[in-house]
Amino acid sequence: MSHLDWLLWLPFRESNSIAWTFLRPFSARLWIVTGCFFFVVGLVVWILEHRINDEFRGPPKRQIITVIWFSLSTLFFAHRENTMSTLARFVLLIWLFVVLIINSNYTASLTSILTVHQLSSPIKGIESLKESDEPVGYQVGSFAGYYLSEEVGISKSRLVALGSPEEYAKSLQLGPGKGGVAAIVDERPYVELFLAGQCTFRIVGREFTRSGWGFAFPKDSPLAVDMSTAILALSENGDLQRIHDKWLMQNTCSSDTSELEADKLHLRSFWGLFLFCGIACLMSLVIYVLQITRLFCRAAPAESASPDQCPSRPGNIRRLLTLMDQKEDRTKNESKRRKLERSFPGKDQDGESLRNPKRKETEGTIGATSA
């Protein structure tokens, strides 16, 4: 018993460039999620940099423009604003990696769409053929008609019997709108033989196998063993494949799968990248909020119940927002650090004097004797 390898093929056309072709590489959902992440990353970087970076401060209108410009400029790695916060640099590093992957895939997909041949039908396989209402062709007298109606579930009213390769080509070229068919289902040998002389049609979808036919011999016939042995020998030494290539692969266009329509890129292909970037943004914001809360608790009024406990009053939220909006005074911190550095040598000398009082007395005695 052998198998029937059913194949589905359709006409194809050259890709026509239209005004909105640049939107075709991504699905609508992927475009929306990507745009939202551009805004979210820009907002997160602004929050992390607002207190310490003058480039992210100023009037509200200027800050909004800065967020939008910074987020969009990362698409071309042309952002001019310097990031000073470690958390902001971490978020920006992750986001630039995501942008690099998305940009590379968009460029490759758009190039493919503008250069490859496109299918002239929305049918992509047997499942989409089953869901559509368009007529389907099959070889007259073959098992395909019964299989499509009983096994696949396609209505018999949609099936059109075709009796010759010329009818195949004519029906596909006319299409369902002019009395033709949208696709044809047939066995692999007949499909390959037909496509060997027709370069305007392509196989779509995966082949679907159905047990159906084989060589029949009388019971206990010696020909069954001889036939099976001969076919096995032809398959093992490669003669069977060479016969196939000689008679069924005369034209390279019958197997040129590089010209098939390139599918759009969907969100499921990049959800891991977006999840990773979202987690990085969330972690950075949590750490930043903890740092601000710690500063707020330290700056709490002295009349609080406990020095380690933050006061719980209605004005705390307003003071917390004010603290987040205040410019961090790094000049004061630098001056304190410099004062401490200047005081270290004096402290070291005092400590040395305390540790070696006899040495100081000896130095004083030597000085008096010399005088």
PEBEL-V856393 format. One record per residue. N is the residue number from 1. RES is the residue in three letters. D_FIRST is the distance of its C-alpha to the first C-alpha in Angstrom with 2 decimals. Layout:
# PEBEL-V856393
n->N res->RES d_first->D_FIRST
n->N res->RES d_first->D_FIRST
This chain:
# PEBEL-V856393
n->1 res->MET d_first->0.00
n->2 res->SER d_first->3.77
n->3 res->HIS d_first->6.93
n->4 res->LEU d_first->10.06
n->5 res->ASP d_first->13.13
n->6 res->TRP d_first->15.95
n->7 res->LEU d_first->19.37
n->8 res->LEU d_first->22.88
n->9 res->TRP d_first->25.73
n->10 res->LEU d_first->29.44
n->11 res->PRO d_first->32.64
n->12 res->PHE d_first->34.93
n->13 res->ARG d_first->38.64
n->14 res->GLU d_first->41.25
n->15 res->SER d_first->42.78
n->16 res->ASN d_first->46.12
n->17 res->SER d_first->48.74
n->18 res->ILE d_first->50.69
n->19 res->ALA d_first->53.69
n->20 res->TRP d_first->51.78
n->21 res->THR d_first->48.99
n->22 res->PHE d_first->50.45
n->23 res->LEU d_first->49.48
n->24 res->ARG d_first->45.77
n->25 res->PRO d_first->44.72
n->26 res->PHE d_first->45.45
n->27 res->SER d_first->44.56
n->28 res->ALA d_first->47.54
n->29 res->ARG d_first->47.35
n->30 res->LEU d_first->47.34
n->31 res->TRP d_first->50.37
n->32 res->ILE d_first->52.24
n->33 res->VAL d_first->51.64
n->34 res->THR d_first->52.59
n->35 res->GLY d_first->55.79
n->36 res->CYS d_first->56.72
n->37 res->PHE d_first->56.36
n->38 res->PHE d_first->58.61
n->39 res->PHE d_first->61.30
n->40 res->VAL d_first->60.80
n->41 res->VAL d_first->61.04
n->42 res->GLY d_first->64.14
n->43 res->LEU d_first->65.73
n->44 res->VAL d_first->65.02
n->45 res->VAL d_first->66.53
n->46 res->TRP d_first->69.54
n->47 res->ILE d_first->70.12
n->48 res->LEU d_first->69.97
n->49 res->GLU d_first->72.25
n->50 res->HIS d_first->74.71
n->51 res->ARG d_first->77.34
n->52 res->ILE d_first->77.50
n->53 res->ASN d_first->76.54
n->54 res->ASP d_first->78.93
n->55 res->GLU d_first->76.18
n->56 res->PHE d_first->74.59
n->57 res->ARG d_first->77.92
n->58 res->GLY d_first->80.13
n->59 res->PRO d_first->80.39
n->60 res->PRO d_first->77.47
n->61 res->LYS d_first->76.56
n->62 res->ARG d_first->76.42
n->63 res->GLN d_first->74.30
n->64 res->ILE d_first->71.73
n->65 res->ILE d_first->71.54
n->66 res->THR d_first->71.21
n->67 res->VAL d_first->68.26
n->68 res->ILE d_first->66.43
n->69 res->TRP d_first->67.27
n->70 res->PHE d_first->66.38
n->71 res->SER d_first->62.96
n->72 res->LEU d_first->61.99
n->73 res->SER d_first->63.40
n->74 res->THR d_first->61.06
n->75 res->LEU d_first->58.25
n->76 res->PHE d_first->59.84
n->77 res->PHE d_first->61.36
n->78 res->ALA d_first->64.76
n->79 res->HIS d_first->66.48
n->80 res->ARG d_first->70.14
n->81 res->GLU d_first->71.17
n->82 res->ASN d_first->71.55
n->83 res->THR d_first->70.28
n->84 res->MET d_first->72.70
n->85 res->SER d_first->71.05
n->86 res->THR d_first->68.62
n->87 res->LEU d_first->66.49
n->88 res->ALA d_first->66.38
n->89 res->ARG d_first->65.35
n->90 res->PHE d_first->62.54
n->91 res->VAL d_first->61.23
n->92 res->LEU d_first->61.63
n->93 res->LEU d_first->59.75
n->94 res->ILE d_first->56.71
n->95 res->TRP d_first->56.86
n->96 res->LEU d_first->57.15
n->97 res->PHE d_first->53.99
n->98 res->VAL d_first->52.17
n->99 res->VAL d_first->53.66
n->100 res->LEU d_first->52.55
n->101 res->ILE d_first->48.89
n->102 res->ILE d_first->49.01
n->103 res->ASN d_first->50.89
n->104 res->SER d_first->48.47
n->105 res->ASN d_first->45.40
n->106 res->TYR d_first->47.27
n->107 res->THR d_first->48.24
n->108 res->ALA d_first->44.74
n->109 res->SER d_first->43.22
n->110 res->LEU d_first->45.99
n->111 res->THR d_first->45.62
n->112 res->SER d_first->41.90
n->113 res->ILE d_first->42.61
n->114 res->LEU d_first->45.30
n->115 res->THR d_first->43.36
n->116 res->VAL d_first->39.66
n->117 res->HIS d_first->38.14
n->118 res->GLN d_first->37.71
n->119 res->LEU d_first->35.16
n->120 res->SER d_first->36.83
n->121 res->SER d_first->35.00
n->122 res->PRO d_first->35.08
n->123 res->ILE d_first->31.33
n->124 res->LYS d_first->29.80
n->125 res->GLY d_first->26.28
n->126 res->ILE d_first->24.28
n->127 res->GLU d_first->26.78
n->128 res->SER d_first->29.82
n->129 res->LEU d_first->28.23
n->130 res->LYS d_first->27.79
n->131 res->GLU d_first->31.41
n->132 res->SER d_first->32.91
n->133 res->ASP d_first->33.99
n->134 res->GLU d_first->33.23
n->135 res->PRO d_first->31.10
n->136 res->VAL d_first->27.54
n->137 res->GLY d_first->26.06
n->138 res->TYR d_first->22.61
n->139 res->GLN d_first->21.44
n->140 res->VAL d_first->22.62
n->141 res->GLY d_first->20.18
n->142 res->SER d_first->17.17
n->143 res->PHE d_first->15.32
n->144 res->ALA d_first->17.42
n->145 res->GLY d_first->20.44
n->146 res->TYR d_first->19.05
n->147 res->TYR d_first->17.46
n->148 res->LEU d_first->20.82
n->149 res->SER d_first->22.93
n->150 res->GLU d_first->21.23
n->151 res->GLU d_first->19.51
n->152 res->VAL d_first->21.80
n->153 res->GLY d_first->24.86
n->154 res->ILE d_first->26.27
n->155 res->SER d_first->28.62
n->156 res->LYS d_first->27.76
n->157 res->SER d_first->31.21
n->158 res->ARG d_first->30.21
n->159 res->LEU d_first->27.21
n->160 res->VAL d_first->28.13
n->161 res->ALA d_first->26.05
n->162 res->LEU d_first->26.53
n->163 res->GLY d_first->25.98
n->164 res->SER d_first->26.78
n->165 res->PRO d_first->27.21
n->166 res->GLU d_first->30.90
n->167 res->GLU d_first->30.45
n->168 res->TYR d_first->28.38
n->169 res->ALA d_first->31.27
n->170 res->LYS d_first->33.99
n->171 res->SER d_first->32.63
n->172 res->LEU d_first->32.19
n->173 res->GLN d_first->35.64
n->174 res->LEU d_first->37.31
n->175 res->GLY d_first->35.92
n->176 res->PRO d_first->36.02
n->177 res->GLY d_first->39.81
n->178 res->LYS d_first->40.08
n->179 res->GLY d_first->37.44
n->180 res->GLY d_first->34.46
n->181 res->VAL d_first->31.65
n->182 res->ALA d_first->31.60
n->183 res->ALA d_first->28.02
n->184 res->ILE d_first->24.86
n->185 res->VAL d_first->21.27
n->186 res->ASP d_first->18.57
n->187 res->GLU d_first->15.45
n->188 res->ARG d_first->16.32
n->189 res->PRO d_first->16.53
n->190 res->TYR d_first->18.85
n->191 res->VAL d_first->20.79
n->192 res->GLU d_first->21.47
n->193 res->LEU d_first->22.50
n->194 res->PHE d_first->24.80
n->195 res->LEU d_first->26.30
n->196 res->ALA d_first->27.02
n->197 res->GLY d_first->29.93
n->198 res->GLN d_first->30.80
n->199 res->CYS d_first->32.62
n->200 res->THR d_first->33.77
n->201 res->PHE d_first->30.54
n->202 res->ARG d_first->28.65
n->203 res->ILE d_first->25.45
n->204 res->VAL d_first->26.44
n->205 res->GLY d_first->25.03
n->206 res->ARG d_first->21.89
n->207 res->GLU d_first->18.42
n->208 res->PHE d_first->16.63
n->209 res->THR d_first->12.86
n->210 res->ARG d_first->11.07
n->211 res->SER d_first->7.56
n->212 res->GLY d_first->7.53
n->213 res->TRP d_first->6.04
n->214 res->GLY d_first->4.42
n->215 res->PHE d_first->6.97
n->216 res->ALA d_first->8.64
n->217 res->PHE d_first->11.46
n->218 res->PRO d_first->14.32
n->219 res->LYS d_first->14.58
n->220 res->ASP d_first->15.91
n->221 res->SER d_first->15.58
n->222 res->PRO d_first->16.56
n->223 res->LEU d_first->14.73
n->224 res->ALA d_first->11.33
n->225 res->VAL d_first->13.13
n->226 res->ASP d_first->15.06
n->227 res->MET d_first->12.34
n->228 res->SER d_first->10.57
n->229 res->THR d_first->14.20
n->230 res->ALA d_first->15.26
n->231 res->ILE d_first->12.74
n->232 res->LEU d_first->13.66
n->233 res->ALA d_first->17.28
n->234 res->LEU d_first->17.28
n->235 res->SER d_first->16.02
n->236 res->GLU d_first->18.62
n->237 res->ASN d_first->21.54
n->238 res->GLY d_first->21.10
n->239 res->ASP d_first->20.79
n->240 res->LEU d_first->17.56
n->241 res->GLN d_first->19.48
n->242 res->ARG d_first->22.54
n->243 res->ILE d_first->20.89
n->244 res->HIS d_first->19.67
n->245 res->ASP d_first->23.21
n->246 res->LYS d_first->24.94
n->247 res->TRP d_first->23.45
n->248 res->LEU d_first->22.45
n->249 res->MET d_first->25.11
n->250 res->GLN d_first->28.21
n->251 res->ASN d_first->30.06
n->252 res->THR d_first->30.63
n->253 res->CYS d_first->31.19
n->254 res->SER d_first->27.49
n->255 res->SER d_first->26.98
n->256 res->ASP d_first->30.49
n->257 res->THR d_first->29.99
n->258 res->SER d_first->33.64
n->259 res->GLU d_first->34.79
n->260 res->LEU d_first->33.09
n->261 res->GLU d_first->35.47
n->262 res->ALA d_first->36.93
n->263 res->ASP d_first->36.92
n->264 res->LYS d_first->40.20
n->265 res->LEU d_first->41.27
n->266 res->HIS d_first->41.52
n->267 res->LEU d_first->43.72
n->268 res->ARG d_first->40.94
n->269 res->SER d_first->40.86
n->270 res->PHE d_first->44.56
n->271 res->TRP d_first->45.43
n->272 res->GLY d_first->45.83
n->273 res->LEU d_first->48.46
n->274 res->PHE d_first->50.34
n->275 res->LEU d_first->50.27
n->276 res->PHE d_first->51.70
n->277 res->CYS d_first->54.39
n->278 res->GLY d_first->55.26
n->279 res->ILE d_first->55.72
n->280 res->ALA d_first->57.96
n->281 res->CYS d_first->60.09
n->282 res->LEU d_first->60.41
n->283 res->MET d_first->61.41
n->284 res->SER d_first->63.99
n->285 res->LEU d_first->65.50
n->286 res->VAL d_first->65.75
n->287 res->ILE d_first->67.54
n->288 res->TYR d_first->69.82
n->289 res->VAL d_first->70.74
n->290 res->LEU d_first->71.57
n->291 res->GLN d_first->73.81
n->292 res->ILE d_first->75.59
n->293 res->THR d_first->76.06
n->294 res->ARG d_first->77.59
n->295 res->LEU d_first->80.02
n->296 res->PHE d_first->80.85
n->297 res->CYS d_first->81.68
n->298 res->ARG d_first->83.92
n->299 res->ALA d_first->85.72
n->300 res->ALA d_first->86.28
n->301 res->PRO d_first->89.91
n->302 res->ALA d_first->92.14
n->303 res->GLU d_first->92.96
n->304 res->SER d_first->89.51
n->305 res->ALA d_first->89.45
n->306 res->SER d_first->87.89
n->307 res->PRO d_first->87.52
n->308 res->ASP d_first->83.89
n->309 res->GLN d_first->82.99
n->310 res->CYS d_first->82.38
n->311 res->PRO d_first->84.54
n->312 res->SER d_first->82.75
n->313 res->ARG d_first->84.55
n->314 res->PRO d_first->83.43
n->315 res->GLY d_first->84.46
n->316 res->ASN d_first->82.10
n->317 res->ILE d_first->79.22
n->318 res->ARG d_first->81.51
n->319 res->ARG d_first->82.88
n->320 res->LEU d_first->79.39
n->321 res->LEU d_first->78.35
n->322 res->THR d_first->81.60
n->323 res->LEU d_first->80.89
n->324 res->MET d_first->77.45
n->325 res->ASP d_first->79.08
n->326 res->GLN d_first->81.93
n->327 res->LYS d_first->81.96
n->328 res->GLU d_first->81.83
n->329 res->ASP d_first->85.09
n->330 res->ARG d_first->84.04
n->331 res->THR d_first->87.49
n->332 res->LYS d_first->89.06
n->333 res->ASN d_first->86.55
n->334 res->GLU d_first->87.16
n->335 res->SER d_first->90.94
n->336 res->LYS d_first->90.67
n->337 res->ARG d_first->88.57
n->338 res->ARG d_first->91.09
n->339 res->LYS d_first->93.99
n->340 res->LEU d_first->92.33
n->341 res->GLU d_first->91.75
n->342 res->ARG d_first->95.40
n->343 res->SER d_first->96.59
n->344 res->PHE d_first->94.65
n->345 res->PRO d_first->97.07
n->346 res->GLY d_first->100.09
n->347 res->LYS d_first->98.43
n->348 res->ASP d_first->97.60
n->349 res->GLN d_first->101.23
n->350 res->ASP d_first->102.52
n->351 res->GLY d_first->100.15
n->352 res->GLU d_first->101.25
n->353 res->SER d_first->104.91
n->354 res->LEU d_first->104.27
n->355 res->ARG d_first->102.42
n->356 res->ASN d_first->105.18
n->357 res->PRO d_first->108.59
n->358 res->LYS d_first->110.46
n->359 res->ARG d_first->109.13
n->360 res->LYS d_first->110.50
n->361 res->GLU d_first->113.92
n->362 res->THR d_first->114.00
n->363 res->GLU d_first->113.29
n->364 res->GLY d_first->116.12
n->365 res->THR d_first->118.57
n->366 res->ILE d_first->117.81
n->367 res->GLY d_first->118.41
n->368 res->ALA d_first->121.79
n->369 res->THR d_first->122.95
n->370 res->SER d_first->122.13
n->371 res->ALA d_first->124.16
